[in-house]
Amino acid sequence: MNYANTMKFTKGHGTGNDFVLLFDPANELEISPTQVARICDRSFGVGADGLIRIGKQDGYWFMDYRNSDGSLAQICGNGIRVMARYLKSNHQVLKNDVQILTRGGLTQVSFNQDDSISVELGPVQDLNQEITVTVSDTDWVGAYWSAPNPHVISVVQDLEQIGSLLKCPDYEPTDVLGEGANFEFVRIIDPQNVQVRVFERGVGETLSCGSGACAVAAFVQKHHQGANPLNVELPGGTLIIESLDNKMVRLTGPAVLVAQGQLDELWMESK
């Protein structure tokens, strides 16, 4: 395969959660987890929180999302907005609404007049499991939610007290989370606003997590009288989450394309 001709890339972000996008409508690209990790490496590659291969499946645009370590994920709430921005900017989508297929199911995406993009995600569900989360020898009570990615949500008084999130928090019981989860630490400012730090599985601490913001909003609305919609402030910016019927939520936020380039064929094939 001639990577130089087939692996042109675009770089984009949603509230600082950044991605490398590969446009592959014919589903010709085969990218190994090792190659994904190399592309996403911030020192030796392009650098990103994840990679999105934009393919086609069952007549829909398909979001083949990989975490920066090469592992698969069902969906990414920020990534799907960036993917939608790419499709719209490159005239692959002409209307203001599009359905995108993900491993988590078919997802409705809308382009708004203020240039933001809204995504309907879900179901967002309370899995009714308490998890003990430990960071820097401090324990927090965590609530296990699905959005549909797995999330563990802990309320804290001060986001700085968490300390470093360079590595995944420890948790008990260890057998509940299966392949792991994203961990959100939430400071409730008032009924309309919360602040969040997040550790994403397969990535590390990120500036933003779309599905995490959705899980946090549903959690705060259920257990802490949070407003609907709720403003979720992350280090990379603010996302607006509105709870809908049938455990679905609408995530609204920006999506920006920042660069284009081409991956070197020899670099991609080297070991």
C-alpha positions as CSV (number, residue, x, y, z in Angstrom):
1,M,0.0,0.0,0.0
2,N,1.3,3.4,-0.9
3,Y,0.8,5.4,2.3
4,A,2.1,8.6,0.7
5,N,-0.9,8.6,-1.6
6,T,-3.5,7.3,0.8
7,M,-2.6,8.7,4.3
8,K,-3.1,12.4,4.1
9,F,-4.4,13.6,7.4
10,T,-6.2,16.5,9.0
11,K,-5.7,17.6,12.6
12,G,-8.6,19.1,14.6
13,H,-9.9,19.5,18.1
14,G,-13.0,20.0,20.2
15,T,-12.4,22.0,23.3
16,G,-8.7,21.0,23.2
17,N,-9.4,17.3,22.8
18,D,-7.4,16.8,19.6
19,F,-7.5,14.2,16.9
20,V,-5.8,13.0,13.7
21,L,-8.4,12.3,11.0
22,L,-7.9,10.0,8.0
23,F,-10.4,10.1,5.2
24,D,-11.0,6.6,4.0
25,P,-14.4,6.4,2.2
26,A,-13.5,3.2,0.4
27,N,-12.3,1.5,3.6
28,E,-8.9,0.7,2.2
29,L,-6.7,1.7,5.1
30,E,-5.5,-0.9,7.6
31,I,-3.9,0.8,10.6
32,S,-2.4,-1.3,13.4
33,P,-2.6,-0.2,17.0
34,T,1.1,0.3,16.9
35,Q,0.8,2.7,14.0
36,V,-2.0,4.6,15.7
37,A,0.1,5.0,18.8
38,R,3.0,6.3,16.7
39,I,0.9,8.8,14.9
40,C,-0.6,10.1,18.2
41,D,2.7,10.3,20.0
42,R,3.3,14.0,20.8
43,S,7.1,13.7,20.7
44,F,7.7,11.4,17.7
45,G,4.5,11.6,15.7
46,V,1.8,14.1,14.8
47,G,0.4,14.1,18.3
48,A,-3.2,13.6,19.4
49,D,-5.6,12.2,22.0
50,G,-7.0,9.9,19.4
51,L,-7.2,8.9,15.7
52,I,-10.4,8.9,13.6
53,R,-10.6,6.9,10.4
54,I,-13.6,8.2,8.5
55,G,-15.0,5.3,6.6
56,K,-18.3,4.1,5.2
57,Q,-20.5,1.3,6.6
58,D,-24.1,0.4,5.7
59,G,-24.6,3.6,3.7
60,Y,-23.5,5.8,6.6
61,W,-20.3,7.7,7.4
62,F,-18.5,5.5,10.0
63,M,-16.4,6.8,12.9
64,D,-13.6,4.3,13.4
65,Y,-12.2,5.8,16.6
66,R,-9.0,4.7,18.3
67,N,-7.5,6.0,21.6
68,S,-3.9,7.3,21.4
69,D,-2.6,3.9,22.6
70,G,-4.3,2.2,19.6
71,S,-7.2,0.7,21.6
72,L,-10.7,0.9,20.3
73,A,-13.5,3.0,21.7
74,Q,-17.3,3.0,21.1
75,I,-17.6,6.7,20.5
76,C,-16.0,10.1,21.3
77,G,-18.3,13.0,21.8
78,N,-15.7,15.6,20.9
79,G,-14.2,13.5,18.1
80,I,-17.5,13.0,16.3
81,R,-18.0,16.8,16.2
82,V,-14.6,17.2,14.7
83,M,-15.4,14.5,12.2
84,A,-18.6,16.2,11.3
85,R,-16.8,19.5,10.8
86,Y,-14.4,17.7,8.4
87,L,-17.3,16.2,6.4
88,K,-19.1,19.5,6.2
89,S,-16.0,21.6,5.3
90,N,-15.1,19.1,2.5
91,H,-18.6,19.0,1.1
92,Q,-19.2,15.4,2.0
93,V,-22.3,16.6,4.0
94,L,-24.5,19.3,2.5
95,K,-27.4,19.5,4.9
96,N,-27.3,20.8,8.5
97,D,-28.1,17.4,9.9
98,V,-26.3,14.1,9.4
99,Q,-26.3,10.6,11.0
100,I,-22.9,9.1,11.7
101,L,-22.4,5.5,12.6
102,T,-20.2,4.6,15.5
103,R,-19.4,1.5,17.5
104,G,-21.9,2.8,20.0
105,G,-24.7,3.0,17.3
106,L,-26.1,5.6,14.9
107,T,-25.6,9.2,16.1
108,Q,-27.5,12.3,15.1
109,V,-25.3,15.4,14.5
110,S,-26.6,18.9,13.8
111,F,-24.8,22.1,12.6
112,N,-26.0,25.2,14.5
113,Q,-26.2,28.8,13.3
114,D,-23.6,29.9,15.9
115,D,-21.1,27.5,14.3
116,S,-21.3,25.1,17.2
117,I,-22.2,21.4,16.6
118,S,-24.6,19.3,18.6
119,V,-24.5,15.6,19.0
120,E,-27.2,13.3,20.5
121,L,-25.5,10.7,22.6
122,G,-26.6,7.8,24.7
123,P,-28.1,6.0,26.3
124,V,-26.6,7.6,29.4
125,Q,-27.2,5.3,32.2
126,D,-26.5,5.0,35.9
127,L,-25.1,1.5,36.4
128,N,-25.7,1.6,40.1
129,Q,-22.3,0.5,41.2
130,E,-20.1,2.3,43.7
131,I,-16.4,2.4,42.9
132,T,-13.7,3.5,45.3
133,V,-11.3,5.7,43.4
134,T,-7.8,6.4,44.7
135,V,-5.3,9.1,43.6
136,S,-2.2,10.0,45.6
137,D,-3.3,8.0,48.6
138,T,-6.7,9.8,48.8
139,D,-10.0,7.9,48.3
140,W,-13.1,9.2,46.6
141,V,-16.5,7.6,46.1
142,G,-17.1,7.0,42.4
143,A,-20.4,6.4,40.6
144,Y,-20.3,4.1,37.6
145,W,-22.1,5.4,34.5
146,S,-22.3,4.5,30.8
147,A,-22.5,7.1,28.0
148,P,-22.1,4.5,26.3
149,N,-18.3,4.6,27.1
150,P,-17.7,3.6,30.8
151,H,-17.2,6.5,33.2
152,V,-16.5,6.7,37.0
153,I,-17.6,10.0,38.5
154,S,-16.4,11.5,41.8
155,V,-17.5,14.8,43.4
156,V,-14.6,16.8,44.9
157,Q,-14.4,20.2,46.7
158,D,-11.3,21.3,44.8
159,L,-10.0,20.0,41.5
160,E,-6.4,20.8,42.5
161,Q,-6.6,18.4,45.5
162,I,-6.7,15.5,43.1
163,G,-3.1,15.9,42.2
164,S,-1.5,14.3,39.2
165,L,-3.5,12.3,36.7
166,L,-0.5,11.1,34.7
167,K,-1.5,7.5,35.4
168,C,-4.8,5.8,35.7
169,P,-6.4,6.1,39.2
170,D,-6.5,3.0,41.3
171,Y,-10.0,1.6,42.0
172,E,-11.9,-1.1,43.9
173,P,-13.4,-3.5,43.1
174,T,-11.0,-4.2,40.3
175,D,-13.2,-6.7,38.5
176,V,-16.1,-4.4,37.7
177,L,-14.7,-2.1,35.0
178,G,-13.6,-4.9,32.6
179,E,-11.4,-3.1,30.0
180,G,-11.2,0.0,32.2
181,A,-13.1,3.3,32.3
182,N,-12.7,7.1,32.1
183,F,-12.5,8.9,35.4
184,E,-14.2,12.2,36.0
185,F,-13.6,14.5,39.0
186,V,-16.4,17.0,39.4
187,R,-16.6,20.3,41.3
188,I,-20.2,21.6,41.5
189,I,-20.1,25.4,41.4
190,D,-23.9,26.0,41.3
191,P,-26.9,24.3,39.8
192,Q,-26.0,25.6,36.3
193,N,-22.3,25.0,36.2
194,V,-19.7,22.3,37.1
195,Q,-16.0,22.0,36.6
196,V,-14.4,18.7,35.6
197,R,-11.0,17.0,35.2
198,V,-10.8,13.8,33.4
199,F,-8.5,10.8,32.9
200,E,-9.4,9.0,29.7
201,R,-8.5,5.3,29.4
202,G,-6.0,4.6,26.7
203,V,-4.9,8.3,26.7
204,G,-4.3,9.9,30.1
205,E,-5.5,13.3,31.4
206,T,-7.1,15.2,28.5
207,L,-8.3,18.8,28.2
208,S,-11.9,17.6,27.5
209,C,-14.0,14.5,27.1
210,G,-17.4,14.7,25.4
211,S,-19.0,11.5,26.6
212,G,-17.6,12.2,30.0
213,A,-19.3,15.6,30.1
214,C,-22.6,13.8,29.2
215,A,-22.2,11.3,32.0
216,V,-21.3,14.0,34.5
217,A,-24.3,16.1,33.5
218,A,-26.7,13.2,33.9
219,F,-25.1,12.3,37.2
220,V,-25.3,15.9,38.6
221,Q,-28.9,16.3,37.3
222,K,-30.0,13.1,39.0
223,H,-28.1,13.3,42.3
224,H,-27.3,17.0,42.9
225,Q,-30.3,19.0,41.4
226,G,-28.3,20.1,38.4
227,A,-29.9,22.3,35.8
228,N,-31.0,21.2,32.4
229,P,-29.1,22.2,30.3
230,L,-25.9,22.1,32.3
231,N,-22.6,23.9,31.6
232,V,-19.7,21.5,31.9
233,E,-16.4,23.5,32.2
234,L,-13.3,21.5,31.3
235,P,-9.7,22.7,31.0
236,G,-10.1,23.0,27.2
237,G,-13.5,24.8,27.2
238,T,-17.1,24.6,28.1
239,L,-19.6,22.0,26.7
240,I,-23.4,22.4,27.1
241,I,-25.3,19.2,27.9
242,E,-29.1,18.9,27.7
243,S,-30.8,15.8,28.8
244,L,-33.5,14.4,26.4
245,D,-36.0,11.6,26.6
246,N,-35.1,7.9,26.7
247,K,-31.8,8.5,28.5
248,M,-30.3,10.4,25.6
249,V,-28.5,13.7,25.9
250,R,-27.5,16.5,23.5
251,L,-23.9,17.7,23.6
252,T,-23.1,21.1,22.1
253,G,-19.7,22.6,21.6
254,P,-17.1,23.9,19.1
255,A,-15.1,21.8,16.6
256,V,-12.1,23.2,14.8
257,L,-9.9,22.0,12.0
258,V,-6.3,23.3,12.4
259,A,-4.0,21.6,10.0
260,Q,-3.5,19.2,7.1
261,G,-0.5,17.1,6.2
262,Q,0.7,13.8,4.8
263,L,2.3,10.9,6.7
264,D,5.7,9.8,5.4
265,E,5.5,6.4,3.7
266,L,8.9,5.2,5.0
267,W,8.2,6.4,8.5
268,M,4.8,4.5,8.5
269,E,6.4,1.3,7.3
270,S,9.5,1.4,9.6
271,K,9.5,-0.6,12.8
